[in-house]
Amino acid sequence: MATALRSCRRVALAAVAFLILGPLTAGGARAADRSVTFAHQDMVIPFRALMASGVLEKATGYTVNWRKFGGGGDVIRAMASGNVQIGEAGSSPIAAAASQGLDIQLFWILDEIADAEQLVARDGGGVASVANLRGKTIAVPFVSTAHYQLIAALAEAGLTQADVRILNMRPPEIAAAWERGVIDATFIWDPVLARVKKSGTVVVSAGDLARRGKATFDGLIVDRAWAAQNRDFLVTLVKLIAAQDAAYVAKPWAADAPEVAAIARITGSAQAEVPASLAAYRFPTLEAQASPAGSAAAPPRP
């Protein structure tokens, strides 16, 4: 199973290099309209500090319109409308978009989700395992990696979706529903994950499922036609992200670091919780993503 998981990661990362990194190094036309709308989410990753710094805008000369969305499904819909050129989405919504014929391209893997998404059950609800979820109400953003992982976890435990009640909620809605006590469990990521864990218990993590062959990741996707006209921007973007990730991995940020403050501000996380949230992910390097070895060359989590 571990061999299959490594193979899956290598294929995904090698695809990134083949689709974008290789062709982009040949250069490309500059856009007449040097602006881009970028759909992001609230995952707690080093890229948020880069967003806050303004370095991308200075390095490219582009105006970047940052728009925050509640989940990958929302990002995909925005890109399908033509109003967004670049977006963040998990492997599940990216796969769904590709199957629907959306003309997008995966060009960078932001993170391997590892333990950053977890299934949490409310304390006192009698849920000690996934099997105990029978008849319970579970909230998750539909078409997200967490949704995929939830279905996989249920199947492993011998349960079907008919054995539980699954509600489609965005992360802020999940936090509110948890506080009201109307849901028994959720499969979610930070910052909501940190909140629900204060009165809940982790039943299974994305990392557990990945080790059993259900690997997931978050990636950057781009409108294919826009990419063809703005290759230099994308090259600069991935180089800056890779440098930001490398700086973090070399010396993980303490809670009082300015990068952590920026991440907390953008994601809505508590600043003190950001370091632990960052540590739950793995961040494949530029060299790993451009290498046939794929994530075999990726550094371990700090």
C-alpha positions as CSV (number, residue, x, y, z in Angstrom):
1,M,0.0,0.0,0.0
2,A,2.8,2.4,0.8
3,T,4.4,1.7,-2.6
4,A,1.1,2.5,-4.3
5,L,0.8,5.7,-2.4
6,R,4.3,6.8,-3.4
7,S,3.5,6.0,-7.0
8,C,0.3,8.0,-6.9
9,R,2.3,11.0,-5.5
10,R,5.0,10.7,-8.1
11,V,2.5,10.6,-11.0
12,A,0.7,13.7,-9.6
13,L,3.9,15.7,-9.1
14,A,5.5,14.6,-12.4
15,A,2.2,15.7,-14.2
16,V,2.8,19.2,-12.7
17,A,6.3,19.4,-14.2
18,F,5.1,18.0,-17.6
19,L,2.0,20.2,-17.9
20,I,3.4,23.6,-16.8
21,L,6.9,23.8,-15.4
22,G,8.6,22.4,-18.5
23,P,6.7,24.4,-21.2
24,L,6.8,27.6,-19.1
25,T,10.6,27.8,-19.0
26,A,10.5,28.5,-22.7
27,G,8.9,31.9,-22.0
28,G,5.6,33.2,-23.1
29,A,3.6,36.3,-24.2
30,R,2.9,39.0,-21.7
31,A,-0.7,39.9,-21.2
32,A,-1.9,43.3,-22.4
33,D,-4.1,43.5,-19.3
34,R,-1.6,42.8,-16.5
35,S,-4.1,41.8,-13.9
36,V,-5.4,38.5,-12.5
37,T,-8.2,37.3,-10.2
38,F,-6.9,34.7,-7.8
39,A,-9.3,32.5,-5.9
40,H,-7.9,31.3,-2.6
41,Q,-9.2,29.4,0.4
42,D,-8.5,29.4,4.1
43,M,-5.9,26.6,4.3
44,V,-3.1,27.5,6.7
45,I,-0.1,27.3,4.5
46,P,3.1,29.5,3.9
47,F,1.7,30.9,0.7
48,R,-0.6,33.1,2.8
49,A,2.4,35.1,4.0
50,L,3.5,35.6,0.4
51,M,0.1,36.9,-0.4
52,A,0.2,39.4,2.4
53,S,3.7,40.6,1.5
54,G,2.9,42.1,-1.9
55,V,6.1,40.5,-3.3
56,L,4.2,38.8,-6.1
57,E,2.8,42.0,-7.4
58,K,6.2,43.8,-7.2
59,A,8.0,40.9,-9.0
60,T,5.5,40.6,-11.8
61,G,4.0,44.1,-12.2
62,Y,0.5,42.5,-12.2
63,T,-2.5,43.6,-10.1
64,V,-3.6,40.6,-8.2
65,N,-7.2,40.6,-7.1
66,W,-7.4,38.1,-4.2
67,R,-10.8,36.5,-3.6
68,K,-11.5,34.2,-0.8
69,F,-13.8,31.2,-1.2
70,G,-15.3,28.7,1.2
71,G,-14.3,25.5,-0.7
72,G,-12.8,24.0,-3.8
73,G,-16.2,23.5,-5.4
74,D,-16.9,27.3,-5.2
75,V,-13.5,28.0,-6.7
76,I,-14.2,25.6,-9.6
77,R,-17.6,27.3,-10.3
78,A,-16.0,30.7,-10.2
79,M,-13.4,29.6,-12.7
80,A,-16.0,28.0,-14.9
81,S,-17.8,31.4,-15.0
82,G,-14.7,33.0,-16.5
83,N,-14.4,35.5,-13.6
84,V,-11.3,33.8,-12.1
85,Q,-8.1,32.9,-13.8
86,I,-6.2,31.1,-11.1
87,G,-7.6,29.2,-8.1
88,E,-6.8,26.9,-5.2
89,A,-8.6,23.6,-5.0
90,G,-8.1,20.1,-3.6
91,S,-7.4,17.0,-5.7
92,S,-11.1,16.0,-5.5
93,P,-12.7,19.1,-7.0
94,I,-9.8,19.3,-9.5
95,A,-10.6,15.8,-10.7
96,A,-14.3,16.6,-10.8
97,A,-13.6,19.7,-12.9
98,A,-11.4,17.8,-15.3
99,S,-14.1,15.1,-15.7
100,Q,-16.7,17.9,-16.6
101,G,-14.4,19.2,-19.3
102,L,-13.4,22.5,-17.7
103,D,-10.4,23.8,-19.6
104,I,-8.1,24.2,-16.7
105,Q,-4.5,23.1,-15.9
106,L,-2.9,21.9,-12.7
107,F,0.4,23.6,-12.4
108,W,1.5,23.5,-8.8
109,I,0.9,21.3,-5.8
110,L,0.6,23.6,-2.8
111,D,0.7,20.9,-0.2
112,E,0.2,17.2,0.6
113,I,-2.7,17.3,3.0
114,A,-1.3,14.7,5.4
115,D,-2.8,15.3,8.8
116,A,-4.2,18.7,8.1
117,E,-7.7,17.4,7.6
118,Q,-9.4,15.3,10.3
119,L,-12.7,13.7,11.2
120,V,-13.7,15.0,14.6
121,A,-16.6,13.7,16.6
122,R,-18.3,15.7,19.4
123,D,-17.2,14.7,22.9
124,G,-19.9,12.8,24.8
125,G,-21.6,11.5,21.6
126,G,-20.4,7.9,21.9
127,V,-18.3,8.0,18.8
128,A,-15.0,6.2,19.3
129,S,-14.6,4.9,15.8
130,V,-15.9,5.6,12.3
131,A,-18.3,2.7,12.7
132,N,-19.9,4.5,15.6
133,L,-21.1,7.3,13.2
134,R,-24.1,5.2,12.1
135,G,-27.1,7.4,12.4
136,K,-25.1,10.5,13.2
137,T,-25.1,13.9,11.4
138,I,-21.8,14.9,9.8
139,A,-20.9,18.2,8.1
140,V,-18.4,18.6,5.3
141,P,-17.9,20.8,2.3
142,F,-19.1,18.8,-0.7
143,V,-16.7,18.0,-3.6
144,S,-13.8,18.8,-1.3
145,T,-10.9,16.5,-0.3
146,A,-12.5,16.2,3.1
147,H,-15.7,15.0,1.5
148,Y,-13.7,12.4,-0.5
149,Q,-11.9,11.3,2.7
150,L,-15.2,11.1,4.6
151,I,-16.7,8.7,2.0
152,A,-13.5,6.6,2.0
153,A,-13.5,6.4,5.8
154,L,-17.2,5.4,5.9
155,A,-16.6,2.7,3.3
156,E,-13.6,1.3,5.2
157,A,-15.8,1.0,8.3
158,G,-18.5,-0.8,6.3
159,L,-20.9,2.1,6.2
160,T,-22.7,3.8,3.3
161,Q,-23.8,7.4,2.9
162,A,-27.3,6.2,3.7
163,D,-26.1,5.1,7.1
164,V,-25.4,8.6,8.2
165,R,-26.7,12.1,7.5
166,I,-24.2,14.2,5.6
167,L,-24.7,18.0,5.4
168,N,-23.0,20.1,2.8
169,M,-21.6,23.1,4.6
170,R,-18.8,25.6,4.1
171,P,-16.2,25.9,6.8
172,P,-17.7,29.0,8.6
173,E,-21.1,27.3,8.5
174,I,-19.6,24.1,10.1
175,A,-18.1,26.2,12.9
176,A,-21.5,27.8,13.6
177,A,-23.3,24.5,13.4
178,W,-20.8,22.9,15.8
179,E,-21.3,25.7,18.3
180,R,-25.1,25.3,18.1
181,G,-24.8,21.5,18.7
182,V,-26.7,20.5,15.5
183,I,-24.0,18.3,14.1
184,D,-22.3,15.2,15.6
185,A,-19.1,15.2,13.6
186,T,-17.2,17.0,10.8
187,F,-14.3,16.3,8.4
188,I,-12.6,19.6,8.1
189,W,-9.3,21.6,8.0
190,D,-8.0,24.6,10.0
191,P,-9.0,27.1,11.2
192,V,-12.3,25.4,11.9
193,L,-10.5,22.1,12.8
194,A,-8.8,23.7,15.7
195,R,-12.1,25.1,17.0
196,V,-14.0,21.8,16.9
197,K,-11.2,19.9,18.5
198,K,-11.6,21.9,21.7
199,S,-14.8,20.0,22.3
200,G,-14.3,17.0,20.1
201,T,-12.1,14.0,19.5
202,V,-10.2,13.1,16.3
203,V,-11.5,9.8,14.9
204,V,-9.4,9.5,11.8
205,S,-7.1,11.9,9.8
206,A,-6.4,12.4,6.1
207,G,-2.9,11.2,6.9
208,D,-4.3,7.9,8.2
209,L,-6.3,7.4,5.0
210,A,-3.3,8.5,2.8
211,R,-1.2,5.7,4.4
212,R,-3.9,3.3,3.3
213,G,-3.8,4.6,-0.3
214,K,-6.3,7.5,-0.2
215,A,-3.8,10.4,-0.7
216,T,-5.0,14.0,-1.3
217,F,-3.4,17.3,-2.0
218,D,-4.2,21.0,-2.7
219,G,-3.1,22.5,-6.0
220,L,-3.1,25.6,-8.1
221,I,-5.1,25.5,-11.3
222,V,-5.2,28.0,-14.1
223,D,-7.5,28.8,-17.1
224,R,-5.6,27.2,-19.9
225,A,-6.0,30.0,-22.4
226,W,-5.0,32.6,-19.8
227,A,-1.9,30.5,-19.0
228,A,-0.8,30.5,-22.6
229,Q,-0.7,34.4,-22.5
230,N,0.8,34.8,-19.0
231,R,3.5,32.2,-18.7
232,D,6.1,34.5,-17.2
233,F,3.6,35.4,-14.4
234,L,3.1,31.7,-13.5
235,V,6.9,31.0,-13.6
236,T,7.5,33.8,-11.1
237,L,4.6,32.7,-9.0
238,V,5.8,29.1,-8.5
239,K,9.3,30.3,-7.8
240,L,8.1,32.6,-5.1
241,I,5.9,30.0,-3.5
242,A,8.7,27.5,-3.6
243,A,11.1,30.0,-1.9
244,Q,8.5,30.8,0.8
245,D,7.9,27.1,1.5
246,A,11.6,26.5,1.7
247,A,12.1,29.3,4.2
248,Y,9.4,27.9,6.4
249,V,10.7,24.3,6.2
250,A,14.2,25.4,7.0
251,K,13.1,27.4,10.0
252,P,9.4,26.9,11.1
253,W,7.9,30.1,12.3
254,A,7.1,30.8,15.9
255,A,3.6,32.1,16.9
256,D,4.9,35.7,17.2
257,A,6.5,35.7,13.7
258,P,5.1,38.3,11.3
259,E,4.5,35.6,8.7
260,V,2.2,33.8,11.2
261,A,0.4,37.1,12.0
262,A,-0.3,37.5,8.2
263,I,-1.5,33.9,7.9
264,A,-3.8,34.3,10.8
265,R,-5.3,37.5,9.4
266,I,-6.0,36.0,6.0
267,T,-7.3,32.6,7.2
268,G,-9.2,33.8,10.3
269,S,-7.1,31.5,12.5
270,A,-6.0,32.2,16.0
271,Q,-2.4,33.3,15.7
272,A,-1.3,30.9,18.5
273,E,-2.7,27.9,16.5
274,V,-1.0,28.7,13.2
275,P,2.3,26.9,13.9
276,A,0.6,23.6,14.6
277,S,-1.6,24.0,11.6
278,L,1.3,24.6,9.3
279,A,3.1,21.5,10.7
280,A,0.3,19.2,9.7
281,Y,1.0,19.7,6.0
282,R,3.9,18.7,3.7
283,F,5.2,21.1,1.1
284,P,6.8,19.5,-2.0
285,T,9.8,21.5,-3.3
286,L,10.2,22.9,-6.7
287,E,12.9,20.3,-7.4
288,A,10.5,17.5,-6.3
289,Q,7.7,18.8,-8.5
290,A,9.9,19.0,-11.5
291,S,11.5,15.6,-10.9
292,P,10.3,12.1,-12.1
293,A,11.0,11.1,-8.5
294,G,8.1,13.3,-7.4
295,S,7.4,13.6,-3.7
296,A,10.0,11.0,-2.9
297,A,12.3,14.0,-2.9
298,A,10.0,16.1,-0.8
299,P,11.2,17.1,2.7
300,P,9.5,15.6,5.8
301,R,7.1,17.8,7.8
302,P,8.9,20.1,10.2
